């Protein structure tokens, strides 16, 4: 027999130890879920910051693209100007080449003339003054021959001068054509350099923009994944909290049932020591707010001079199953105690509560102060006794 008792005690001790252990494990699991939830929220916030930062960089890149667009427009404008300049220079160059050909042809023709003249002089010789005088038949003839020689000499000089001018013009045109060709080459090089610079700017911007778009997509995918996981963990937390709350409520109900089973019956104490006057008894009575109507009074009202703020005590050993303020169906601030054998006592119209829900109280313990809250015509305590949920006349339970 003694061995059986030891085994029973051991089982009880294990059960007592196991229940808190389960509660501790559940709390640890819940805390782990909350820690995961917090970490996911940090990840979400970090992803959002990364997305915001990437968006700022994309905005900056787009502003940079606007700047590049302006440079592109300027480059295009410069290229158009260069193209116009090139066309003008090319036209001048073509004209110079044409003039060069004409100048070369004219110079060549003058060279032929001079060459022919020199050859004639070589073959016939240059007449001198004595020859002209000997060959002249008269003074007039001599004068005519001298004039003719002078004109021939003048023509020879003009011929040589034209040859020199043709040669100089030819050389000037050659120099001008070379200068135009160099200018044309420089303009083409500048045009190609501008086009290369424009292409490089476009490639650099496109690479940067594509990289930023990839980063933003990556961060958005990370954010979506973290948000989905965060929702899952939040649901797990809610379920775990609901489960723990249900266990807590069940435990409270078990404790309340165990406490009720330990309560002992017996007569009740007077709920307002020092104030014995019952201003309204149990049963039918005129409605205090409309005397032409009657109502059933479910308890007794204890009143008296100076009762406001008087101490209200528990009529019997029990525990608090409700302690609420407000209207409460006319009860006002009310405390409900659970006693043995399915008895309840209610203390209504209080001005203050001194106990809380779930608290165990002893007979004679101060639980509140008399007031006039709720549906009340003045300071008093509405005291009510219920058995198995039904109100009964408190007089049979109170000392007189």
C-alpha positions as CSV (number, residue, x, y, z in Angstrom):
1,X,0.0,0.0,0.0
2,X,2.8,2.4,0.9
3,X,4.5,1.5,-2.4
4,X,1.3,2.4,-4.4
5,X,1.1,5.7,-2.5
6,X,4.7,6.5,-3.4
7,X,4.0,5.7,-7.1
8,X,0.9,7.9,-7.1
9,X,2.9,10.8,-5.5
10,X,5.7,10.3,-8.1
11,X,3.2,10.4,-11.0
12,X,1.7,13.6,-9.6
13,X,5.1,15.2,-9.2
14,X,6.1,14.2,-12.8
15,X,2.8,15.6,-14.1
16,X,3.3,18.8,-12.1
17,X,6.8,19.1,-13.5
18,X,5.9,18.1,-17.1
19,X,3.1,20.7,-17.5
20,X,5.3,23.7,-16.8
21,X,8.0,22.1,-19.0
22,X,5.6,21.9,-21.9
23,X,4.6,25.6,-21.2
24,X,8.2,26.6,-21.2
25,X,8.9,24.7,-24.5
26,X,5.9,26.4,-26.1
27,X,7.1,29.8,-24.9
28,X,10.5,29.1,-26.3
29,X,9.0,28.0,-29.7
30,X,6.9,31.1,-29.7
31,X,9.9,33.3,-28.9
32,X,11.9,31.7,-31.7
33,X,9.0,32.4,-34.1
34,X,8.9,36.0,-32.9
35,X,12.7,36.3,-33.3
36,X,12.4,34.9,-36.9
37,X,9.6,37.4,-37.5
38,X,11.7,40.3,-36.3
39,X,14.7,39.1,-38.4
40,X,12.4,38.9,-41.5
41,X,11.1,42.3,-40.8
42,X,14.7,43.6,-40.6
43,X,15.4,41.9,-44.0
44,X,12.2,43.4,-45.5
45,X,13.2,46.9,-44.3
46,X,16.7,46.3,-45.7
47,X,15.3,45.2,-49.0
48,X,13.0,48.2,-49.1
49,X,16.0,50.5,-48.3
50,X,18.0,48.8,-51.1
51,X,15.1,49.2,-53.5
52,X,14.7,52.9,-52.5
53,X,18.4,53.4,-53.0
54,X,18.4,51.7,-56.4
55,X,15.4,53.8,-57.4
56,X,17.4,56.9,-56.4
57,X,20.3,55.6,-58.5
58,X,18.0,54.9,-61.4
59,X,16.6,58.4,-61.1
60,X,20.1,59.8,-61.1
61,X,21.0,57.7,-64.1
62,X,17.9,59.0,-65.9
63,X,19.0,62.5,-65.0
64,X,22.4,61.6,-66.3
65,X,20.7,60.3,-69.5
66,X,19.0,63.7,-69.8
67,X,22.5,65.3,-69.6
68,X,23.8,62.8,-72.2
69,X,20.8,63.6,-74.4
70,X,21.7,67.3,-74.2
71,X,25.3,66.4,-75.1
72,X,24.0,64.2,-77.9
73,X,21.9,67.0,-79.3
74,X,24.9,69.3,-79.1
75,X,27.1,66.7,-80.8
76,X,24.5,66.2,-83.4
77,X,24.2,69.9,-84.0
78,X,28.0,70.1,-84.2
79,X,28.0,67.2,-86.6
80,X,25.5,69.0,-88.8
81,X,27.6,72.1,-88.7
82,X,30.7,70.1,-89.5
83,X,28.8,68.3,-92.3
84,X,27.8,71.7,-93.7
85,X,31.4,73.0,-93.3
86,X,32.6,69.8,-95.0
87,X,30.2,70.3,-97.9
88,X,31.4,74.0,-98.3
89,X,35.0,73.1,-98.1
90,X,34.5,70.1,-100.4
91,X,32.8,72.5,-102.9
92,X,35.7,75.0,-102.6
93,X,38.2,72.2,-103.0
94,X,36.5,70.9,-106.1
95,X,36.4,74.5,-107.5
96,X,40.1,74.9,-106.6
97,X,40.9,71.6,-108.4
98,X,39.0,72.9,-111.5
99,X,40.8,76.3,-111.3
100,X,44.0,74.3,-110.8
101,X,43.4,72.5,-114.1
102,X,42.6,75.7,-115.9
103,X,45.7,77.4,-114.5
104,X,47.9,74.5,-115.5
105,X,46.4,74.5,-119.0
106,X,46.9,78.3,-119.3
107,X,50.5,78.0,-117.9
108,X,51.2,75.3,-120.4
109,X,49.9,77.3,-123.3
110,X,52.0,80.3,-122.3
111,X,55.0,78.1,-122.0
112,X,54.4,76.9,-125.5
113,X,54.1,80.5,-126.8
114,X,57.3,81.5,-125.0
115,X,59.1,78.4,-126.3
116,X,58.1,79.1,-129.9
117,X,59.2,82.7,-129.6
118,X,62.5,81.7,-128.1
119,X,63.0,79.2,-130.9
120,X,62.2,81.8,-133.6
121,X,64.7,84.2,-132.0
122,X,67.2,81.5,-132.0
123,X,66.7,80.7,-135.6
124,X,66.5,84.2,-137.0
125,X,68.3,86.1,-134.3
126,X,67.3,89.3,-132.7
127,X,67.6,92.4,-135.2
128,X,69.7,95.2,-133.8
129,X,69.6,98.9,-134.5
130,X,72.2,98.8,-137.3
131,X,70.3,96.1,-139.2
132,X,67.2,98.2,-139.0
133,X,69.0,101.3,-140.2
134,X,70.6,99.5,-143.1
135,X,67.4,97.8,-144.2
136,X,65.4,101.0,-144.0
137,X,64.6,102.8,-147.2
138,X,63.8,106.1,-145.7
139,X,63.5,107.8,-142.3
140,X,59.9,107.0,-142.2
141,X,60.6,103.4,-142.9
142,X,63.3,103.4,-140.2
143,X,60.8,104.9,-137.7
144,X,58.1,102.3,-138.6
145,X,60.6,99.5,-138.3
146,X,61.7,100.8,-134.8
147,X,58.0,101.1,-133.7
148,X,57.5,97.5,-134.8
149,X,60.5,96.3,-132.9
150,X,59.3,98.2,-129.8
151,X,55.9,96.5,-130.0
152,X,57.4,93.1,-130.5
153,X,59.6,93.7,-127.4
154,X,56.6,94.9,-125.5
155,X,54.6,91.8,-126.5
156,X,57.5,89.6,-125.5
157,X,57.6,91.3,-122.1
158,X,53.8,90.9,-121.7
159,X,54.1,87.2,-122.8
160,X,56.7,86.6,-120.2
161,X,54.7,88.4,-117.5
162,X,51.6,86.4,-118.3
163,X,53.7,83.2,-118.1
164,X,55.0,84.3,-114.6
165,X,51.5,85.3,-113.5
166,X,50.1,81.9,-114.7
167,X,52.8,80.1,-112.8
168,X,52.2,82.1,-109.6
169,X,48.4,81.6,-109.8
170,X,49.0,77.9,-110.4
171,X,51.2,77.7,-107.3
172,X,48.7,79.7,-105.2
173,X,45.8,77.4,-106.3
174,X,48.0,74.3,-105.5
175,X,48.6,75.7,-102.0
176,X,45.0,76.7,-101.5
177,X,43.9,73.2,-102.5
178,X,46.3,71.6,-100.1
179,X,45.0,73.8,-97.3
180,X,41.4,73.0,-98.1
181,X,42.3,69.3,-98.2
182,X,43.9,69.5,-94.7
183,X,40.9,71.4,-93.4
184,X,38.6,68.8,-94.9
185,X,40.7,66.0,-93.3
186,X,40.6,67.8,-89.8
187,X,36.8,68.2,-90.0
188,X,36.3,64.6,-90.9
189,X,38.5,63.5,-88.0
190,X,36.5,65.7,-85.6
191,X,33.3,64.4,-86.9
192,X,34.4,60.8,-86.4
193,X,35.7,61.6,-82.9
194,X,32.3,63.1,-81.9
195,X,30.5,60.1,-83.3
196,X,32.8,57.8,-81.3
197,X,32.3,59.8,-78.1
198,X,28.5,59.7,-78.6
199,X,28.5,56.0,-79.0
200,X,30.7,55.5,-75.9
201,X,28.4,57.6,-73.8
202,X,25.4,55.6,-75.0
203,X,27.1,52.3,-74.2
204,X,28.2,53.4,-70.7
205,X,24.8,54.7,-69.8
206,X,23.1,51.6,-71.1
207,X,25.4,49.3,-69.1
208,X,24.8,51.3,-65.9
209,X,21.1,51.4,-66.4
210,X,20.8,47.7,-67.2
211,X,22.9,46.9,-64.0
212,X,20.6,49.0,-61.9
213,X,17.5,47.4,-63.3
214,X,18.9,44.0,-62.5
215,X,19.7,45.1,-59.0
216,X,16.2,46.4,-58.5
217,X,14.6,43.2,-59.8
218,X,16.8,41.2,-57.4
219,X,15.9,43.3,-54.4
220,X,12.2,43.2,-55.4
221,X,12.4,39.4,-55.6
222,X,14.1,39.2,-52.2
223,X,11.5,41.6,-50.7
224,X,8.6,39.4,-52.1
225,X,10.2,36.3,-50.7
226,X,10.8,37.8,-47.3
227,X,7.3,39.2,-47.2
228,X,5.8,35.8,-48.1
229,X,7.9,34.2,-45.4
230,X,7.0,37.0,-42.9
231,X,3.3,36.4,-43.6
232,X,3.8,32.6,-43.0
233,X,5.7,33.3,-39.7
234,X,3.1,35.8,-38.6
235,X,0.4,33.2,-39.2
236,X,2.4,30.7,-37.2
237,X,2.8,33.2,-34.4
238,X,-1.0,33.9,-34.4
239,X,-1.8,30.2,-34.3
240,X,0.7,29.6,-31.5
241,X,-0.5,32.6,-29.5
242,X,-4.1,31.4,-30.0
243,X,-3.2,27.9,-28.9
244,X,-1.3,29.2,-25.8
245,X,-4.2,31.5,-25.0
246,X,-6.6,28.6,-25.3
247,X,-4.4,26.6,-23.0
248,X,-4.2,29.5,-20.6
249,X,-8.0,29.9,-20.5
250,X,-8.4,26.1,-20.1
251,X,-5.8,26.2,-17.3
252,X,-7.7,29.1,-15.6
253,X,-10.9,27.2,-15.9
254,X,-9.4,24.2,-14.4
255,X,-7.9,26.2,-11.6
256,X,-11.2,27.9,-11.0
257,X,-12.9,24.6,-10.9
258,X,-10.3,23.2,-8.5
259,X,-10.7,26.3,-6.3
260,X,-14.5,26.0,-6.3
261,X,-14.1,22.3,-5.3
262,X,-12.0,23.4,-2.3
263,X,-14.5,26.0,-1.1
264,X,-16.6,25.1,1.8
265,X,-20.3,26.1,2.3
266,X,-21.9,27.8,5.2
267,X,-23.6,31.0,6.1
268,X,-22.5,34.3,4.6
269,X,-21.1,37.4,6.3
270,X,-22.9,40.8,6.1
271,X,-21.4,42.5,3.0
272,X,-21.3,46.1,4.4
273,X,-20.1,46.0,8.1
274,X,-21.7,48.8,10.2
275,X,-24.6,49.4,7.8
276,X,-27.6,47.1,8.4
277,X,-30.4,49.0,6.7
278,X,-32.1,47.2,3.8
279,X,-33.7,50.0,1.7
280,X,-35.1,47.6,-0.9
281,X,-35.7,43.8,-0.4
282,X,-35.8,40.8,-2.7
283,X,-38.9,40.4,-5.0
284,X,-41.5,42.7,-6.7
285,X,-41.2,46.4,-5.9
286,X,-42.2,49.7,-7.5
287,X,-39.7,50.8,-10.1
288,X,-37.7,53.5,-8.4
289,X,-37.5,55.5,-11.7
290,X,-41.2,55.1,-12.5
291,X,-43.5,54.4,-9.5
292,X,-46.4,53.4,-11.7
293,X,-44.5,50.3,-12.8
294,X,-43.3,47.3,-10.8
295,X,-40.2,45.3,-11.3
296,X,-38.6,42.2,-9.7
297,X,-35.7,43.1,-7.5
298,X,-33.1,40.2,-7.8
299,X,-31.2,41.1,-4.6
300,X,-31.2,43.4,-1.6
301,X,-30.1,47.1,-1.4
302,X,-28.1,48.1,1.7
303,X,-28.1,51.8,2.3
304,X,-27.7,54.3,5.1
305,X,-26.3,57.7,6.0
306,X,-22.6,58.0,5.3
307,X,-22.5,54.7,3.4
308,X,-20.8,56.3,0.4
309,X,-17.3,54.9,0.2
310,X,-17.9,52.3,2.9
311,X,-16.0,49.0,2.7
312,X,-17.6,46.1,1.0
313,X,-16.4,42.6,2.1
314,X,-16.7,39.1,0.6
315,X,-19.7,37.4,2.1
316,X,-18.0,34.0,1.8
317,X,-14.7,32.4,0.8
318,X,-14.4,32.3,-3.0
319,X,-12.6,33.8,-6.1
320,X,-13.3,36.7,-8.4
321,X,-14.8,35.6,-11.7
322,X,-15.6,39.1,-12.9
323,X,-14.6,42.6,-11.9
324,X,-15.8,45.2,-14.4
325,X,-16.7,48.9,-14.6
326,X,-19.2,50.7,-16.9
327,X,-22.9,50.3,-17.2
328,X,-23.0,46.5,-17.1
329,X,-26.8,46.2,-17.6
330,X,-27.5,48.8,-14.8
331,X,-25.1,47.1,-12.2
332,X,-22.5,49.8,-12.8
333,X,-19.1,48.8,-11.3
334,X,-19.7,45.2,-10.2
335,X,-17.8,42.3,-8.7
336,X,-18.9,38.7,-9.0
337,X,-17.5,36.0,-6.7
338,X,-17.7,32.2,-7.2
339,X,-18.3,30.1,-4.1
340,X,-18.7,26.4,-3.2
341,X,-21.7,24.4,-4.3
342,X,-22.3,26.6,-7.4
343,X,-23.1,29.8,-5.4
344,X,-22.3,33.3,-6.7
345,X,-22.5,36.6,-4.9
346,X,-22.7,40.0,-6.8
347,X,-21.7,43.4,-5.4
348,X,-23.1,46.2,-7.6
349,X,-23.0,50.0,-7.9
350,X,-19.5,50.2,-6.4
351,X,-17.4,53.3,-6.5
352,X,-14.1,51.4,-6.6
353,X,-12.8,47.8,-7.0
354,X,-10.0,46.4,-4.8
355,X,-9.7,43.0,-6.4
356,X,-9.0,41.6,-9.9
357,X,-10.4,38.8,-11.9
358,X,-9.1,35.4,-11.0
359,X,-8.0,36.5,-7.5
360,X,-8.9,34.3,-4.5
361,X,-10.6,36.1,-1.6
362,X,-11.5,35.1,1.9
363,X,-14.7,35.7,3.8
364,X,-14.6,39.2,5.3
365,X,-11.8,40.5,2.9
366,X,-12.4,44.0,1.6
367,X,-13.1,43.8,-2.1
368,X,-14.5,47.2,-3.0
369,X,-16.2,50.5,-1.8
370,X,-19.8,51.5,-1.9
371,X,-20.8,53.9,-4.6
372,X,-23.7,54.9,-6.9
373,X,-22.6,53.7,-10.3
374,X,-24.9,52.3,-13.0
375,X,-28.7,52.4,-12.6
376,X,-28.8,53.9,-9.1
377,X,-30.8,56.5,-7.2
378,X,-28.2,57.1,-4.6
379,X,-25.2,55.5,-2.7
380,X,-26.0,51.9,-1.7
381,X,-24.8,48.3,-2.3
382,X,-26.9,45.9,-4.4
383,X,-26.1,42.5,-2.9
384,X,-27.2,39.4,-4.9
385,X,-27.0,35.7,-4.3
386,X,-27.3,33.1,-7.1
387,X,-27.3,29.3,-7.1
388,X,-26.7,27.4,-10.3
389,X,-27.1,30.6,-12.2
390,X,-30.5,31.5,-10.7
391,X,-31.0,34.4,-8.2
392,X,-32.3,33.5,-4.8
393,X,-33.4,35.6,-1.7
394,X,-30.1,36.7,0.0
395,X,-31.9,37.1,3.4
396,X,-31.8,33.3,4.0
397,X,-28.0,33.4,3.8
398,X,-27.2,36.6,5.7
399,X,-27.0,36.9,9.5
400,X,-29.8,39.1,11.1
